């Protein structure tokens, strides 16, 4: 991995003070016990010294990589950081998914020394997940050398506004940035692949899936980019999820790029998958396979994205494959707990496309299936719970799944499951009581799958961690 | 035993009832989960012993000769631009259907385009189908979208309290030929200014409410099914039996609690 040539000067006294106060506020937040202080230090420091983000982004000798998209940011960031670590580069990252400006500053302020400098900065790389709506503003300030774009689905329309405005913001940011980053793009998502048109001169590395065996037999309802920029409807040779697949426009000729990093075969299993990959083209093509300990096609996509980013940064396939096989789950994303003699798996689902993928993971498992489904309606979850009607909960009908509904909007979820033909056995808004009921419904030695929106996941995770004797999230995540 | 059988809804004794439903542009106007309305309609109609025949009509497709119920959902500006002319060309037929008491439910972006016209956030003027005498203007940058939980009281008798979620930039104003579908108790409604929510013309309803709307408003759902049956069977159509909807009623009550907690109680702003 080559070293970036950017130079940095030490922070000003004001910036050092801001970092110091930021760290103090984190200590206080953790002492109070409710929060990991993954955002507060950034809020404090960023308010005192707004230039901090530019200053700090210049420090890592290997530059900054960003990861954005609707789904998979945290896991992809986690996997890319693991690959870099295996390749001898110390990643500086925001592991708890705090992905706004304040989260990035907090990640920095947690790793600087008394002079406000990142120790051993020459050997480090920033690897940051960035909120999809915040990326346009942050790109000119972070000046990443590499930017990963995963996918774009409908998500929390009450918060982000319309899907189109997110894509337009990305395109504008890429057109305006002085030196465009190397783009790592999902070839299979037309709204992502088309970003290459907006970054002239940028190096582009694409990733995608070329395996008809994992294609859907009929399209998901939650499909958000079915029309080309020219106005025609895309034609699909294969659809893998939502509007993601092997697409082309019959009118203007826009077509899915041939992926530089291609999954030729994906063997999906209950607890993970084997992914056979070809990297590069022609005589220079290399093939390898890796064992991914995360279930579902969406996890394979995240791993491909991390592999493509690492490949673009010059890491070798042996390092990539072994790091992916050894990386555990990211926070709240397929984490596993042993509670009361049951194996509990925690799956975050916060929008229709994500929930559809999680439901597919559940239905791969052998029966009996026991599910604790949790729907909250906080700002971070989306205050509008309509989105559960865009997900295909009908996938669980006929599986004999035992379902317990919980969360602030447990009643909305129970109604949705009943309309899908799989009414819940109980509806219990309170987290602890619902967890008790779901564990009681799970056979000893069996597995309970907990599917939860963001704040519900945070709640139930701390209950699971306490019962399983695992540390709080800022201790558990590396 | 015989008594029990006689107590069953008449549908088990007579020929099975059915309604014809047209869904408009459900592959385009589908980003705000309004397909929940179709899911709930199918499930509830089945409980009433009513078959539902759905015809999906999208860009370039002709309308069928007749129908009992028309559904259209919401979409973003992009999707509205895509369908506006195609939909406006169906305007005469849709207006005739509304006059013949065909039941309709047009949500959000679909409601806006069932009006006379819609000027979107970019200033583009989109033609409407003219089913409702309403006009919509998106005031553009600098104006907040109307986003949040809504409670409203339906004007039509028997439907009562409605719970939903609105998310729209456009402000809709009723013309002299329109009457509101509901009056806002919490939230914004048509424009946040006059307390009206949606519009109606005979059995056709336009509204801003997602949620999805029909799953958690079973009284409105039954109202639409009954209206569609009246169109199909004529004025002697037998009323629907009263059947409980426990999941829907609990979800409705939960949504009402949430709206009262975090939406503004409606009051005139000007």
Interface residues (C-beta under 8 A of the other chain):
Chain A: X154 X157 X158 X161 X162 X163 X164 X221 X224 X226 X227 X231 X352 X377 X383 X384 X385 X386 X387 X388 X389 X390 X408 X409 X410 X411 X412 X414 X415 X416 X418 X419 X420 X423 X427
Chain B: X27 X30 X31 X32 X33 X34 X35 X36 X39 X40 X43 X76 X77 X78 X82 X145 X147 X148 X149 X165 X167 X210 X211 X212 X215 X216 X247 X248 X250 X251 X253 X254 X255 X258 X262
